[in-house]
C-alpha cells in the first residue's frame, strides 16, 4: 500500500492549438471578407453592377481608399507588422506627457463616440437641416454595424491586454481593437460635413485636424494600435463619401 505522504501524479494536459488561434483566424477573416464581396457582386443585377462600377470609376479616390483599407487589413497577417505597430504604439502611448493633458485627451476622444454623433444630428434637426441629420444617424448606425462585424471577424486584442506597460486613460474599453470605431466615426462626420457644406480650404484643414487629433487620442488613451486608427481613418472617410453621394443623389 502507498503511504499517506505519497500523491498520485496529475495527468499532463496537452493543449492543442485552437483552429481560431490568431495565426489562423486572420487569414480566415480575409477569406470571408473577399468571398462575401464576390458573392455580393455576383448577386447584384447586371444594371446595378454596371451603375456601381460607373460610380466607383467616377470616384477614384474612393477606390484608392478601399484598396488601402484592404492592404491595411491584409497586413494584420504579418508578425513584422504587429511588431512595428507595437513599437509605434509604445512610443506614442508612453511618451511622458504631463498629467493635465490626460484629462483633455480623454475629453477629445469622446468626439468620436456615437452619443456625440446623435447629439450633432439632433442639433442639425433643430436647425432645420433634417436631411443632414438623417444622414448622420443612418450613417452612424450602419458604420457602427460594419465596424462591429469587422471587429468580430478580426478578433484583434486591444493593446492593454497584450502589453503590460500600456498606459490606459479612463476605463479599459471592452471589445476588439481593429478597426478604431471612434476614429471611423469622426472621419465619417468630417467627410460628410465637408461634402455637405463645401467649406473653404482653411475650414477643411481644421475639420480634418480635429479628426486626426481624435484618432491620435485613441492611441494616447491606450485603446488602439496605430493600424487600428489608420484603418478607422480610411473606413470613416469611405463611409463619409458614400453618405455624401447619397445626399447629392437625393437633393
Buried (B, 14 or more C-beta within 10 A) or exposed (E): EEEEEEEEEEEEEEEEEEEEEBEEBBEEBBEEBEEEEEEEEEEEEEEEBEEEEEEEEEBEEBEEBBEBBBEBBBBBBEEEBBEBBBEBBBEBBEEEBEEEEBEEBBEBBEBBBBEBBBEBBEEBBEEEBEBBBBBBBEBBEBBBEBBEEBBEBBBBEBBBEBBEEBBBBBEEBEEBBBBBBBBBBBBBBBBBBBBBEEEEEEEBEEBBEBBBBBBBBBBBBBBBBBBBBBBBBBBBBBBBBBBBBBBEEEE
